[in-house]
Amino acid sequence: MSTDDDVTVSAAEFHRNVGVYQDIALTKPVKITKNGRERTVLLSAQEYARLKRRDRRVIAAGELAEHQIEAIRGARVPDRYAEKSNRVKRTE
């Protein structure tokens, strides 16, 4: 999905003006296309670090909000994993 703030550029254009797009990437992602398809995204180092921290965030069960707990309780195992799911001891 695109927004008005998105910056999309071809690989050739990016190559011709790397510095310009590096500066833009300090404030918003720059999507780089090849053959008309999005291939890579240039992010600021700060945004990359934020995303990496988020990937590794651990939440203790006691920190979950009630709506998150209810979502987990309501989750169902996809049919393709049903056999494996039946081997797991459930506590409810």
CYANA upper distance limits for C-alpha pairs under 8 A (distance plus 0.5 A):
  2 SER  CA      6 ASP  CA      6.67
  5 ASP  CA     28 LYS  CA      8.04
  6 ASP  CA     28 LYS  CA      7.89
  6 ASP  CA     29 PRO  CA      7.51
  6 ASP  CA     30 VAL  CA      7.58
  6 ASP  CA     31 LYS  CA      8.21
  7 VAL  CA     28 LYS  CA      8.22
  7 VAL  CA     29 PRO  CA      7.32
  7 VAL  CA     30 VAL  CA      5.50
  7 VAL  CA     31 LYS  CA      6.58
  8 THR  CA     30 VAL  CA      6.31
  8 THR  CA     31 LYS  CA      5.05
  8 THR  CA     32 ILE  CA      6.36
  8 THR  CA     33 THR  CA      7.68
  9 VAL  CA     13 GLU  CA      6.78
  9 VAL  CA     14 PHE  CA      6.73
  9 VAL  CA     30 VAL  CA      7.80
  9 VAL  CA     31 LYS  CA      6.74
  9 VAL  CA     32 ILE  CA      5.57
  9 VAL  CA     33 THR  CA      6.60
 10 SER  CA     14 PHE  CA      6.61
 10 SER  CA     32 ILE  CA      5.99
 10 SER  CA     33 THR  CA      5.15
 10 SER  CA     34 LYS  CA      6.57
 10 SER  CA     35 ASN  CA      8.48
 10 SER  CA     36 GLY  CA      7.89
 11 ALA  CA     15 HIS  CA      6.54
 11 ALA  CA     32 ILE  CA      6.20
 11 ALA  CA     33 THR  CA      6.13
 11 ALA  CA     34 LYS  CA      6.21
 12 ALA  CA     16 ARG  CA      6.86
 13 GLU  CA     17 ASN  CA      6.83
 14 PHE  CA     18 VAL  CA      5.84
 14 PHE  CA     21 TYR  CA      7.25
 14 PHE  CA     32 ILE  CA      7.71
 17 ASN  CA     21 TYR  CA      7.08
 18 VAL  CA     22 GLN  CA      6.57
 19 GLY  CA     23 ASP  CA      6.75
 20 VAL  CA     24 ILE  CA      6.89
 21 TYR  CA     25 ALA  CA      6.52
 21 TYR  CA     30 VAL  CA      7.43
 22 GLN  CA     26 LEU  CA      7.20
 22 GLN  CA     42 LEU  CA      8.07
 22 GLN  CA     44 SER  CA      8.44
 23 ASP  CA     27 THR  CA      8.19
 24 ILE  CA     28 LYS  CA      6.77
 24 ILE  CA     29 PRO  CA      8.11
 24 ILE  CA     30 VAL  CA      7.71
 25 ALA  CA     29 PRO  CA      5.61
 25 ALA  CA     30 VAL  CA      6.21
 25 ALA  CA     42 LEU  CA      6.63
 25 ALA  CA     43 LEU  CA      5.75
 25 ALA  CA     44 SER  CA      5.94
 26 LEU  CA     43 LEU  CA      7.39
 26 LEU  CA     44 SER  CA      5.23
 26 LEU  CA     45 ALA  CA      8.43
 27 THR  CA     44 SER  CA      7.78
 28 LYS  CA     43 LEU  CA      7.51
 28 LYS  CA     44 SER  CA      8.22
 29 PRO  CA     41 VAL  CA      6.86
 29 PRO  CA     42 LEU  CA      6.18
 29 PRO  CA     43 LEU  CA      5.53
 29 PRO  CA     44 SER  CA      8.06
 30 VAL  CA     41 VAL  CA      5.97
 30 VAL  CA     42 LEU  CA      5.53
 30 VAL  CA     43 LEU  CA      7.28
 31 LYS  CA     38 GLU  CA      6.94
 31 LYS  CA     39 ARG  CA      8.02
 31 LYS  CA     40 THR  CA      6.52
 31 LYS  CA     41 VAL  CA      4.93
 31 LYS  CA     42 LEU  CA      6.96
 32 ILE  CA     38 GLU  CA      6.34
 32 ILE  CA     39 ARG  CA      6.44
 32 ILE  CA     40 THR  CA      5.73
 32 ILE  CA     41 VAL  CA      6.32
 32 ILE  CA     42 LEU  CA      8.03
 33 THR  CA     37 ARG  CA      5.50
 33 THR  CA     38 GLU  CA      4.74
 33 THR  CA     39 ARG  CA      5.72
 33 THR  CA     40 THR  CA      7.44
 34 LYS  CA     38 GLU  CA      7.01
 34 LYS  CA     39 ARG  CA      6.69
 43 LEU  CA     47 GLU  CA      6.75
 43 LEU  CA     48 TYR  CA      6.76
 44 SER  CA     48 TYR  CA      6.74
 45 ALA  CA     49 ALA  CA      6.61
 46 GLN  CA     50 ARG  CA      6.75
 47 GLU  CA     51 LEU  CA      6.74
 48 TYR  CA     52 LYS  CA      6.72
 49 ALA  CA     53 ARG  CA      6.68
 50 ARG  CA     54 ARG  CA      6.78
 51 LEU  CA     55 ASP  CA      6.80
 52 LYS  CA     56 ARG  CA      7.15
 53 ARG  CA     57 ARG  CA      6.78
 59 ILE  CA     63 GLU  CA      6.82
 59 ILE  CA     64 LEU  CA      7.82
 60 ALA  CA     64 LEU  CA      7.69
 64 LEU  CA     68 GLN  CA      6.53
 64 LEU  CA     69 ILE  CA      6.96
 65 ALA  CA     69 ILE  CA      6.95
 66 GLU  CA     70 GLU  CA      6.69
 67 HIS  CA     71 ALA  CA      6.65
 68 GLN  CA     72 ILE  CA      6.81
 69 ILE  CA     73 ARG  CA      6.69
 70 GLU  CA     74 GLY  CA      6.57
 71 ALA  CA     75 ALA  CA      6.68
 77 VAL  CA     81 TYR  CA      6.90
 77 VAL  CA     82 ALA  CA      6.83
 77 VAL  CA     85 SER  CA      7.50
 78 PRO  CA     82 ALA  CA      7.03
 81 TYR  CA     85 SER  CA      6.63
 82 ALA  CA     86 ASN  CA      6.74
 83 GLU  CA     87 ARG  CA      7.52
 84 LYS  CA     88 VAL  CA      7.64
